[in-house]
Amino acid sequence: MLYLLKRLNLFCLPLLFIVLPLPDVTAQNPQSIKGVLFYIPFCPTCSDAIDDYLVPLSLTHAGRLELYPVDITEAPGGEIYQAALEDLHAEAIPRDTPSLLIGQRLLTGEAAMREGLPPLLEQPPPEGTSWPPLAGLQQMMTCLLYTSPS
């Protein structure tokens, strides 16, 4: 039963991030650090990183840390993720590893997030902090119809 409840929590993850730290995902809050969380629903590794670290951290730093979850198993999320990896010239990353993109910095896995996020939260955000410039991300965030390039 606990396993099912934990899975349901992951299912509700996008709603949690959007309702709590992201009242308006397109707003430009210059005092916040914005990151895109790439994950797979029902992935135990992703679930652990999200439930045990990112959700508590985002609640503790509400207004300072804004995360937008992107499911990479479906379009356009998978396409946005692949474009991000290509733009960053990142090596192949196991798909069952959660990744967090902040600016041009990709934190892959919970250990990298635990190491890389606290220093980012301790320093003032750079001027003009905005969401990573990924093709299709703004459309996804504003729920506009997404069409895949042919």
KEMI-482610 format. One record per residue: x, y, z of N, C-alpha, C in turn. Coordinates in steps of 0.02 Angstrom, whole numbers, padded with zeros to 5 digits, always signed. Each point is the difference from the previous one (the first is absolute). Example, Ala and Ser with C-alpha at 12.3 -4.5 7.8 and 13.67 -1.06 7.14 Angstrom:
2
+00660-00284+00390-00045+00059+00000+00045+00060+00000 -00018+00053-00036+00042+00059+00003-00039+00055+00037 
END
This chain:
150
+00041-00060+00000-00041+00060+00000+00044+00063+00000 +00053-00001+00041+00045+00058+00002+00032+00012-00069 +00017-00055-00034+00029+00006-00067-00049+00036-00046 -00064-00020+00002-00051+00031-00042-00007+00074+00016 +00000+00017+00064-00006+00071+00019+00059+00040-00025 +00060-00030+00003+00059+00036-00024-00004+00010-00075 -00026-00050-00036-00008+00006-00073-00051+00054-00016 -00054+00004+00039-00050+00051-00011+00029+00069+00012 +00045+00006+00050+00033+00063+00011+00039+00021-00062 +00036-00046-00031+00038+00016-00060-00047+00019-00057 -00058-00033-00003-00049+00016-00051-00024+00072+00008 -00007+00023+00062-00023+00068+00014+00056+00051+00000 +00062-00022-00011+00058+00045+00002-00008+00062-00042 -00020-00005-00063-00006+00062-00039-00048+00050+00031 -00055-00025+00028-00047+00045+00032+00031+00033+00062 +00038-00039+00039+00031+00027+00060+00047+00057-00017 +00044-00011-00049+00048+00052-00018-00035+00061-00031 -00051-00011-00038-00034+00056-00032-00041+00040+00050 -00035-00034+00045-00044+00034+00048+00041+00035+00054 +00050-00033+00028+00035+00031+00056+00052+00051-00022 +00057-00020-00030+00049+00050-00015-00011+00039-00065 -00046-00022-00041-00008+00032-00065-00071+00025-00010 -00021+00053+00034-00067+00025-00012-00009+00024-00072 +00052+00027-00030-00002+00019-00070+00068-00016-00030 +00004-00056-00036+00064-00025-00024+00033+00045-00051 -00037+00045-00029+00031+00044-00050+00023+00066+00031 -00017+00011+00063+00021+00062+00033+00075+00000+00009 +00029+00058-00003+00073+00007+00009+00014+00029+00069 +00011-00044+00049+00017+00021+00067+00076+00005+00002 +00028+00060+00002+00073+00007-00002+00035-00026+00062 -00038-00015+00053+00030-00025+00062+00001-00076+00003 -00022-00034-00052-00002-00073+00003+00047-00032-00051 +00020-00060+00018+00040-00042-00044-00049-00048-00033 +00001-00004-00066-00047-00041-00037+00034-00060-00030 -00031-00058+00011+00028-00061-00027-00053-00045-00031 +00021-00039-00048-00044-00049-00032+00021-00069+00023 -00048-00036+00029+00012-00067+00025-00024-00050-00051 +00047-00039-00028-00016-00053-00047-00006-00065+00039 -00057-00034-00006-00011-00061+00039-00043-00048-00040 -00005-00062+00027-00043-00051-00028-00050-00019+00055 -00065+00003-00014-00049-00020+00051+00010-00073+00019 -00010-00015+00062+00004-00068+00027+00070-00029-00001 +00050+00042-00010+00071-00022+00003+00021+00005+00074 +00023-00055+00030+00019+00002+00071+00056+00051+00015 +00049+00004-00044+00055+00047+00011-00026+00072-00003 -00042+00014-00050-00029+00067-00006-00044+00016+00060 -00040-00049+00020-00046+00009+00056+00038+00016+00064 +00054-00037+00012+00039+00012+00061+00030+00070+00000 +00029+00020-00055+00031+00067-00003-00053+00055+00009 -00057-00011-00030-00053+00051+00003-00031+00001+00070 -00023-00058+00024-00035-00002+00064+00045+00016+00059 +00061-00026-00002+00045+00006+00058+00041+00064+00001 +00010+00031-00059+00043+00059-00001-00032+00061-00032 -00023-00006-00062-00022+00059-00036-00065+00031+00026 -00049-00041+00017-00063+00028+00026+00013+00036+00065 +00033-00031+00050+00014+00038+00062+00042+00062-00013 +00049-00004-00044+00042+00058-00015-00040+00056-00032 -00044-00017-00048-00039+00051-00033-00051+00032+00048 -00025-00039+00047-00046+00029+00050+00037+00045+00048 +00060-00020+00019+00040+00040+00046+00022+00066-00034 +00014-00004-00064+00024+00059-00037-00053+00026-00048 -00063-00004+00019-00054+00025-00043+00012+00074-00016 -00006+00017-00063+00013+00068-00021+00073+00010-00019 +00044-00041+00024+00072+00005-00015+00020-00052-00051 -00033-00058+00002+00014-00055-00045-00064-00018-00036 -00001+00007-00066-00057-00019-00040+00020-00057-00046 -00037-00054+00004+00015-00059-00042-00060-00014-00044 +00015-00017-00062-00053-00020-00046+00013-00072-00021 -00045-00047+00017+00011-00070-00016-00017-00016-00073 +00042-00040-00032-00011-00020-00069+00007-00076-00004 -00056-00033-00017-00002-00072-00009+00034-00015-00067 +00054-00038+00001+00037-00013-00061-00024-00061-00039 -00053-00032+00025-00025-00059-00035-00050+00017-00054 -00023+00063-00002-00050+00020-00049+00022+00065-00034 -00027+00010-00061+00013+00063-00034-00042+00054+00034 +00023+00059+00004+00063+00026-00025+00058-00008+00049 -00013-00026+00061+00052-00005+00051+00062-00037-00022 -00008-00056-00033+00057-00039-00024+00041+00038-00051 -00034+00037-00043+00034+00039-00051+00038+00059+00031 -00030+00031+00050+00033+00056+00034+00062-00026+00036 -00006-00058+00031+00056-00031+00036+00057-00016-00048 -00015-00031-00057+00052-00016-00049+00033+00063-00027 -00039+00051-00012+00029+00064-00024+00046+00030+00052 -00019-00005+00064+00043+00026+00054+00065-00038+00003 -00002-00066-00006+00061-00040+00002+00045+00018-00059 -00029+00009-00059+00039+00019-00059+00031+00069+00008 -00040+00048+00024+00025+00069+00010+00058+00002+00049 -00003-00042+00052+00051+00000+00052+00058-00048-00017 -00006-00035-00055+00050-00049-00020+00010-00051+00057 -00055-00019+00031+00003-00047+00056+00008-00071-00026 +00036-00040+00039+00007-00070-00017-00066-00035+00012 -00006-00061-00024-00061-00038+00010-00014-00008+00075 -00061+00014+00019-00021-00004+00069-00054-00054+00004 +00005-00046+00048-00053-00050+00005-00068+00034+00009 -00049-00023-00036-00066+00033+00000-00033-00003+00068 +00020-00047+00043-00032-00006+00065+00038+00041+00053 +00037+00049-00021+00036+00045+00045-00030+00070-00006 -00027+00026+00055-00028+00068-00005+00055+00051-00013 -00016+00050-00039+00049+00052-00017-00033+00068+00011 +00040+00047+00024-00025+00067+00014+00044+00049-00038 -00032+00040-00043+00035+00049-00040-00014+00069+00028 +00054+00034+00022-00004+00069+00024+00049+00039-00042 -00026+00046-00040+00042+00038-00046+00032-00048-00049 +00066-00002-00001+00037-00047-00043+00031-00056+00040 -00023-00009+00062+00028-00050+00044-00049-00058+00008 +00022-00061-00016-00042-00059+00005+00024-00042+00059 -00044-00007+00049+00014-00042+00059-00036-00066-00011 +00039-00054-00006-00028-00065-00016+00004-00046+00061 -00058-00021+00023-00004-00044+00057-00007+00038+00065 -00024-00034+00051-00013+00032+00065+00065+00024+00032 +00054-00038-00005+00063+00021+00030+00024+00066-00030 -00004+00007-00065+00022+00063-00033-00045+00057+00020 -00065-00013+00009-00046+00052+00022+00015+00022+00071 +00013-00048+00044+00016+00016+00070+00065+00040+00005 +00045-00013-00045+00064+00036+00000-00005+00068-00035 -00037+00003-00054-00001+00060-00041-00052+00053+00018 -00057-00021+00028-00053+00048+00014+00014+00046+00060 +00023-00025+00057+00011+00046+00057+00044+00060-00015 +00058-00008-00036+00039+00060-00015-00038+00050-00044 -00042-00025-00045-00039+00045-00043-00051+00040+00042 -00028-00033+00051-00050+00033+00041+00030+00048+00051 +00064-00008+00015+00033+00043+00049+00023+00066-00030 +00010+00002-00065+00024+00061-00031-00059+00036-00034 +00007+00066-00008-00054+00036-00034-00006-00024-00073 -00062-00004-00024-00008-00023-00070+00027+00053-00047 +00027-00022-00057+00024+00048-00049-00057+00043-00025 +00015+00061-00020-00052+00044-00027-00033-00032-00061 -00064+00011-00005-00036-00025-00058-00007-00076-00001 +00000-00032+00058-00007-00072+00002-00066-00020-00032 +00004-00047-00046-00061-00023-00034+00005-00075-00010 -00053-00027-00028-00001-00072-00014+00052-00015-00054 +00028-00060+00002+00049-00018-00052-00031+00008-00070 +00039+00025-00047-00027+00013-00067-00002-00064-00042 -00050-00041+00012-00006-00063-00036-00059+00004-00049 +00012-00023-00060-00053+00000-00051-00060-00040+00025 -00058+00030-00001-00061-00034+00020-00018+00007+00073 +00046+00022+00041-00014+00005+00072-00053+00052+00016 +00008+00060-00028-00050+00053+00013-00069-00022-00022 -00005-00033-00058-00065-00023-00023-00029-00051+00048 +00043-00045+00024-00023-00051+00047-00024+00033+00065 +00038+00049+00023-00017+00032+00064-00064+00040-00005 -00015+00028-00057-00060+00039-00007-00057-00041-00030 +00013-00065-00008-00051-00048-00023-00025+00017-00071 +00043+00028-00041-00019+00011-00070+00008-00064-00039 -00035-00006-00053+00005-00059-00042+00071-00007-00026 +00030-00058+00010+00068-00012-00022-00001-00041-00063 +00038+00021-00050+00006-00039-00061+00073-00017-00009 +00013-00062-00012+00068-00025-00008+00027+00023-00068 +00065+00021-00002+00029+00019-00065+00004-00061-00045 -00014+00011-00064+00000-00056-00047+00068-00009-00031 
END
